[in-house]
Amino acid sequence: MITRIITNHVKEGHQAAYIEANKAFCAALVAQNGCLAAHVYVDGETGNVVNIEQWPDRATAEAVTGTETFRTYLPQLVPHFAGNETVWLEEV
């Protein structure tokens, strides 16, 4: 199993809209794309929106960019998005 932590930087004033779309996207990842679990958090210090996702493997997680789920939710996320960093953690 692999965990992906994505720290999303959201444009000022766009946090609520981004969180709403991001939560729907994460639910779709679990329902349709092989994601084992996906949760959305807000960093209380920075205001960044953090996704913590668990996947069976990295290849499955990375394949999401080619799916209908990604194509559906990307237009809802992009107007609010300013950038991100991703950390991959492998279970030992």
OpenMM code with the backbone's topology and positions (N, CA, C; nanometers):
from openmm import Vec3, app, unit

residues = "MET ILE THR ARG ILE ILE THR ASN HIS VAL LYS GLU GLY HIS GLN ALA ALA TYR ILE GLU ALA ASN LYS ALA PHE CYS ALA ALA LEU VAL ALA GLN ASN GLY CYS LEU ALA ALA HIS VAL TYR VAL ASP GLY GLU THR GLY ASN VAL VAL ASN ILE GLU GLN TRP PRO ASP ARG ALA THR ALA GLU ALA VAL THR GLY THR GLU THR PHE ARG THR TYR LEU PRO GLN LEU VAL PRO HIS PHE ALA GLY ASN GLU THR VAL TRP LEU GLU GLU VAL".split()
positions = [
    Vec3(0.0850, -0.1177, 0.0000),
    Vec3(0.0000, 0.0000, 0.0000),
    Vec3(0.0894, 0.1237, 0.0000),
    Vec3(0.0362, 0.2288, -0.0608),
    Vec3(0.1079, 0.3557, -0.0688),
    Vec3(0.0139, 0.4683, -0.0258),
    Vec3(0.0706, 0.5677, 0.0392),
    Vec3(-0.0067, 0.6849, 0.0796),
    Vec3(0.0469, 0.8053, 0.0049),
    Vec3(-0.0444, 0.8825, -0.0507),
    Vec3(-0.0069, 1.0060, -0.1193),
    Vec3(-0.0635, 1.1223, -0.0388),
    Vec3(0.0247, 1.2155, -0.0038),
    Vec3(-0.0165, 1.3363, 0.0674),
    Vec3(0.0055, 1.4526, -0.0273),
    Vec3(-0.1022, 1.5211, -0.0606),
    Vec3(-0.0963, 1.6339, -0.1538),
    Vec3(-0.1342, 1.7601, -0.0777),
    Vec3(-0.0409, 1.8538, -0.0702),
    Vec3(-0.0681, 1.9828, -0.0087),
    Vec3(-0.1051, 2.0794, -0.1198),
    Vec3(-0.2312, 2.1214, -0.1198),
    Vec3(-0.2844, 2.2082, -0.2244),
    Vec3(-0.2881, 2.3533, -0.1775),
    Vec3(-0.2291, 2.4399, -0.2550),
    Vec3(-0.2352, 2.5829, -0.2288),
    Vec3(-0.3540, 2.6373, -0.3068),
    Vec3(-0.4441, 2.7021, -0.2352),
    Vec3(-0.5686, 2.7491, -0.2936),
    Vec3(-0.5668, 2.9019, -0.2991),
    Vec3(-0.6204, 2.9552, -0.4073),
    Vec3(-0.6265, 3.1008, -0.4224),
    Vec3(-0.7066, 3.1621, -0.3073),
    Vec3(-0.6660, 3.2811, -0.2669),
    Vec3(-0.7335, 3.3508, -0.1587),
    Vec3(-0.8815, 3.3707, -0.1913),
    Vec3(-0.9655, 3.3378, -0.0931),
    Vec3(-1.1090, 3.3519, -0.1104),
    Vec3(-1.1767, 3.2362, -0.1820),
    Vec3(-1.0999, 3.1337, -0.2182),
    Vec3(-1.1547, 3.0217, -0.2954),
    Vec3(-1.1601, 2.8913, -0.2160),
    Vec3(-1.1230, 2.8953, -0.0890),
    Vec3(-1.1082, 2.7723, -0.0125),
    Vec3(-1.2367, 2.6899, -0.0056),
    Vec3(-1.3500, 2.7515, 0.0250),
    Vec3(-1.4754, 2.6759, 0.0396),
    Vec3(-1.5139, 2.6049, -0.0902),
    Vec3(-1.5044, 2.6732, -0.2022),
    Vec3(-1.5386, 2.6127, -0.3316),
    Vec3(-1.4411, 2.5003, -0.3662),
    Vec3(-1.3136, 2.5220, -0.3367),
    Vec3(-1.2144, 2.4189, -0.3647),
    Vec3(-1.2401, 2.2943, -0.2802),
    Vec3(-1.2669, 2.3144, -0.1522),
    Vec3(-1.2915, 2.2007, -0.0631),
    Vec3(-1.4125, 2.1215, -0.1103),
    Vec3(-1.5185, 2.1883, -0.1473),
    Vec3(-1.6393, 2.1197, -0.1944),
    Vec3(-1.6092, 2.0318, -0.3164),
    Vec3(-1.5409, 2.0874, -0.4152),
    Vec3(-1.5066, 2.0108, -0.5355),
    Vec3(-1.4075, 1.9000, -0.5041),
    Vec3(-1.3130, 1.9281, -0.4163),
    Vec3(-1.2094, 1.8309, -0.3824),
    Vec3(-1.2684, 1.7114, -0.3075),
    Vec3(-1.3621, 1.7356, -0.2182),
    Vec3(-1.4260, 1.6254, -0.1465),
    Vec3(-1.5034, 1.5354, -0.2430),
    Vec3(-1.5715, 1.5950, -0.3396),
    Vec3(-1.6430, 1.5156, -0.4397),
    Vec3(-1.5450, 1.4352, -0.5246),
    Vec3(-1.4329, 1.4973, -0.5616),
    Vec3(-1.3293, 1.4285, -0.6389),
    Vec3(-1.2743, 1.3094, -0.5601),
    Vec3(-1.2437, 1.3300, -0.4337),
    Vec3(-1.1900, 1.2205, -0.3516),
    Vec3(-1.2907, 1.1065, -0.3373),
    Vec3(-1.4179, 1.1394, -0.3211),
    Vec3(-1.5207, 1.0346, -0.3137),
    Vec3(-1.5252, 0.9544, -0.4432),
    Vec3(-1.5107, 1.0222, -0.5554),
    Vec3(-1.5104, 0.9533, -0.6849),
    Vec3(-1.3859, 0.8663, -0.7011),
    Vec3(-1.2720, 0.9115, -0.6488),
    Vec3(-1.1509, 0.8292, -0.6558),
    Vec3(-1.1728, 0.6950, -0.5874),
    Vec3(-1.2394, 0.6980, -0.4733),
    Vec3(-1.2658, 0.5752, -0.3987),
    Vec3(-1.3720, 0.4910, -0.4697),
    Vec3(-1.4777, 0.5545, -0.5168),
    Vec3(-1.5885, 0.4816, -0.5787),
    Vec3(-1.5541, 0.4240, -0.7154),
    Vec3(-1.4657, 0.4922, -0.7909),
    Vec3(-1.4481, 0.4561, -0.9317),
    Vec3(-1.3058, 0.4239, -0.9757),
    Vec3(-1.2047, 0.4547, -0.8949),
    Vec3(-1.0688, 0.4490, -0.9473),
    Vec3(-0.9698, 0.3665, -0.8658),
    Vec3(-1.0174, 0.2854, -0.7750),
    Vec3(-0.9277, 0.1958, -0.7029),
    Vec3(-0.8585, 0.2556, -0.5824),
    Vec3(-0.8921, 0.3778, -0.5469),
    Vec3(-0.8364, 0.4398, -0.4271),
    Vec3(-0.8990, 0.3708, -0.3058),
    Vec3(-0.8167, 0.3346, -0.2092),
    Vec3(-0.8658, 0.2642, -0.0916),
    Vec3(-0.9320, 0.3579, 0.0091),
    Vec3(-0.8792, 0.4794, 0.0195),
    Vec3(-0.9344, 0.5813, 0.1097),
    Vec3(-0.8810, 0.7166, 0.0663),
    Vec3(-0.9628, 0.8201, 0.0831),
    Vec3(-0.9200, 0.9559, 0.0483),
    Vec3(-0.9923, 1.0534, 0.1404),
    Vec3(-0.9135, 1.1405, 0.2038),
    Vec3(-0.9685, 1.2369, 0.2984),
    Vec3(-0.9130, 1.3751, 0.2684),
    Vec3(-0.9926, 1.4768, 0.2999),
    Vec3(-0.9547, 1.6156, 0.2765),
    Vec3(-0.9447, 1.6855, 0.4122),
    Vec3(-0.8327, 1.7549, 0.4322),
    Vec3(-0.8075, 1.8269, 0.5565),
    Vec3(-0.7679, 1.9705, 0.5245),
    Vec3(-0.7786, 2.0563, 0.6240),
    Vec3(-0.7276, 2.1927, 0.6120),
    Vec3(-0.6177, 2.2093, 0.7157),
    Vec3(-0.5024, 2.2566, 0.6712),
    Vec3(-0.3920, 2.2887, 0.7615),
    Vec3(-0.4295, 2.4162, 0.8361),
    Vec3(-0.4476, 2.4061, 0.9673),
    Vec3(-0.4913, 2.5193, 1.0471),
    Vec3(-0.3931, 2.6348, 1.0514),
    Vec3(-0.2664, 2.6080, 1.0231),
    Vec3(-0.1658, 2.7140, 1.0254),
    Vec3(-0.1545, 2.7875, 0.8934),
    Vec3(-0.1625, 2.7143, 0.7834),
    Vec3(-0.1390, 2.7747, 0.6513),
    Vec3(-0.2670, 2.7966, 0.5708),
    Vec3(-0.3724, 2.7227, 0.6047),
    Vec3(-0.4947, 2.7280, 0.5255),
    Vec3(-0.4898, 2.6397, 0.4020),
    Vec3(-0.3777, 2.5705, 0.3805),
    Vec3(-0.3680, 2.4795, 0.2668),
    Vec3(-0.4668, 2.3647, 0.2836),
    Vec3(-0.5141, 2.3134, 0.1712),
    Vec3(-0.6043, 2.1987, 0.1706),
    Vec3(-0.5188, 2.0754, 0.1411),
    Vec3(-0.5269, 1.9771, 0.2304),
    Vec3(-0.4398, 1.8597, 0.2215),
    Vec3(-0.5234, 1.7355, 0.1947),
    Vec3(-0.4875, 1.6641, 0.0878),
    Vec3(-0.5486, 1.5351, 0.0579),
    Vec3(-0.4564, 1.4263, 0.1106),
    Vec3(-0.5136, 1.3298, 0.1798),
    Vec3(-0.4389, 1.2104, 0.2187),
    Vec3(-0.5129, 1.0924, 0.1586),
    Vec3(-0.4436, 1.0253, 0.0669),
    Vec3(-0.5043, 0.9163, -0.0107),
    Vec3(-0.4238, 0.7881, 0.0101),
    Vec3(-0.4931, 0.6764, 0.0190),
    Vec3(-0.4271, 0.5462, 0.0249),
    Vec3(-0.4635, 0.4676, -0.0997),
    Vec3(-0.3599, 0.4102, -0.1608),
    Vec3(-0.3741, 0.3378, -0.2866),
    Vec3(-0.3074, 0.2011, -0.2744),
    Vec3(-0.3517, 0.1051, -0.3558),
    Vec3(-0.2847, -0.0252, -0.3522),
    Vec3(-0.1397, -0.0164, -0.4008),
    Vec3(-0.1138, 0.0750, -0.4949),
    Vec3(0.0214, 0.0945, -0.5477),
    Vec3(0.0289, 0.2301, -0.6190),
    Vec3(0.1508, 0.2734, -0.6454),
    Vec3(0.1717, 0.4043, -0.7064),
    Vec3(0.1187, 0.4106, -0.8492),
    Vec3(0.1322, 0.3022, -0.9226),
    Vec3(0.0859, 0.3005, -1.0616),
    Vec3(-0.0641, 0.3266, -1.0701),
    Vec3(-0.1407, 0.2683, -0.9805),
    Vec3(-0.2853, 0.2906, -0.9799),
    Vec3(-0.3166, 0.4372, -0.9505),
    Vec3(-0.2462, 0.4940, -0.8547),
    Vec3(-0.2672, 0.6356, -0.8200),
    Vec3(-0.2319, 0.7270, -0.9371),
    Vec3(-0.1200, 0.7016, -1.0007),
    Vec3(-0.0754, 0.7877, -1.1103),
    Vec3(-0.1630, 0.7733, -1.2346),
    Vec3(-0.2264, 0.6587, -1.2503),
    Vec3(-0.3123, 0.6352, -1.3669),
    Vec3(-0.4392, 0.7204, -1.3640),
    Vec3(-0.4728, 0.7773, -1.2500),
    Vec3(-0.5952, 0.8568, -1.2375),
    Vec3(-0.5981, 0.9730, -1.3352),
    Vec3(-0.4837, 1.0287, -1.3683),
    Vec3(-0.4819, 1.1448, -1.4584),
    Vec3(-0.5368, 1.1127, -1.5970),
    Vec3(-0.5480, 0.9858, -1.6304),
    Vec3(-0.6021, 0.9466, -1.7601),
    Vec3(-0.7469, 0.9010, -1.7550),
    Vec3(-0.8144, 0.9259, -1.6424),
    Vec3(-0.9500, 0.8741, -1.6257),
    Vec3(-1.0578, 0.9801, -1.6480),
    Vec3(-1.1786, 0.9320, -1.6662),
    Vec3(-1.2943, 1.0200, -1.6775),
    Vec3(-1.3162, 1.0980, -1.5470),
    Vec3(-1.2870, 1.0364, -1.4351),
    Vec3(-1.2990, 1.1053, -1.3062),
    Vec3(-1.2124, 1.2308, -1.3053),
    Vec3(-1.0885, 1.2172, -1.3470),
    Vec3(-0.9959, 1.3311, -1.3502),
    Vec3(-1.0475, 1.4382, -1.4465),
    Vec3(-1.0902, 1.3952, -1.5651),
    Vec3(-1.1402, 1.4909, -1.6648),
    Vec3(-1.2673, 1.5618, -1.6177),
    Vec3(-1.3461, 1.4953, -1.5359),
    Vec3(-1.4695, 1.5546, -1.4844),
    Vec3(-1.4408, 1.6587, -1.3764),
    Vec3(-1.3528, 1.6268, -1.2840),
    Vec3(-1.3316, 1.7136, -1.1683),
    Vec3(-1.2250, 1.8200, -1.1888),
    Vec3(-1.1320, 1.7994, -1.2783),
    Vec3(-1.0258, 1.8982, -1.2996),
    Vec3(-1.0810, 2.0381, -1.3293),
    Vec3(-1.1802, 2.0525, -1.4179),
    Vec3(-1.2326, 2.1870, -1.4450),
    Vec3(-1.2980, 2.2531, -1.3232),
    Vec3(-1.3422, 2.1726, -1.2274),
    Vec3(-1.4024, 2.2273, -1.1061),
    Vec3(-1.2967, 2.2723, -1.0054),
    Vec3(-1.1789, 2.2133, -1.0126),
    Vec3(-1.0717, 2.2435, -0.9178),
    Vec3(-0.9801, 2.3554, -0.9657),
    Vec3(-0.9477, 2.3574, -1.0928),
    Vec3(-0.8475, 2.4489, -1.1476),
    Vec3(-0.8746, 2.5968, -1.1199),
    Vec3(-0.9973, 2.6462, -1.1283),
    Vec3(-1.0177, 2.7900, -1.1048),
    Vec3(-0.9784, 2.8360, -0.9638),
    Vec3(-0.9688, 2.7431, -0.8719),
    Vec3(-0.9406, 2.7756, -0.7318),
    Vec3(-0.7977, 2.7411, -0.6912),
    Vec3(-0.7256, 2.6770, -0.7775),
    Vec3(-0.5979, 2.6119, -0.7478),
    Vec3(-0.4800, 2.7025, -0.7798),
    Vec3(-0.3816, 2.7059, -0.6876),
    Vec3(-0.2616, 2.7870, -0.7098),
    Vec3(-0.1341, 2.7041, -0.7179),
    Vec3(-0.1386, 2.5756, -0.6836),
    Vec3(-0.0204, 2.4904, -0.6892),
    Vec3(-0.0279, 2.3824, -0.5827),
    Vec3(0.0679, 2.2879, -0.5878),
    Vec3(0.0697, 2.1839, -0.4842),
    Vec3(0.2060, 2.1171, -0.4744),
    Vec3(0.2216, 2.0409, -0.3677),
    Vec3(0.3365, 1.9526, -0.3487),
    Vec3(0.2827, 1.8161, -0.3116),
    Vec3(0.3502, 1.7124, -0.3592),
    Vec3(0.3075, 1.5760, -0.3320),
    Vec3(0.4191, 1.4986, -0.2627),
    Vec3(0.3805, 1.4206, -0.1609),
    Vec3(0.4729, 1.3321, -0.0917),
    Vec3(0.4147, 1.1908, -0.1021),
    Vec3(0.5005, 1.0958, -0.1377),
    Vec3(0.4605, 0.9554, -0.1464),
    Vec3(0.5221, 0.8804, -0.0280),
    Vec3(0.4403, 0.8023, 0.0419),
    Vec3(0.4872, 0.7222, 0.1539),
    Vec3(0.4547, 0.5758, 0.1273),
    Vec3(0.5559, 0.4908, 0.1359),
    Vec3(0.5358, 0.3492, 0.1149),
    Vec3(0.5268, 0.2792, 0.2501),
    Vec3(0.4275, 0.1938, 0.2626),
    Vec3(0.4112, 0.1178, 0.3863),
    Vec3(0.5253, 0.0171, 0.3983),
    Vec3(0.5777, 0.0036, 0.5187),
    Vec3(0.6865, -0.0931, 0.5423),
    Vec3(0.6457, -0.1961, 0.6451),
] * unit.nanometer
topology = app.Topology()
chain = topology.addChain("A")
for resn in residues:
    res = topology.addResidue(resn, chain)
    for name in ("N", "CA", "C"):
        topology.addAtom(name, app.Element.getBySymbol(name[0]), res)
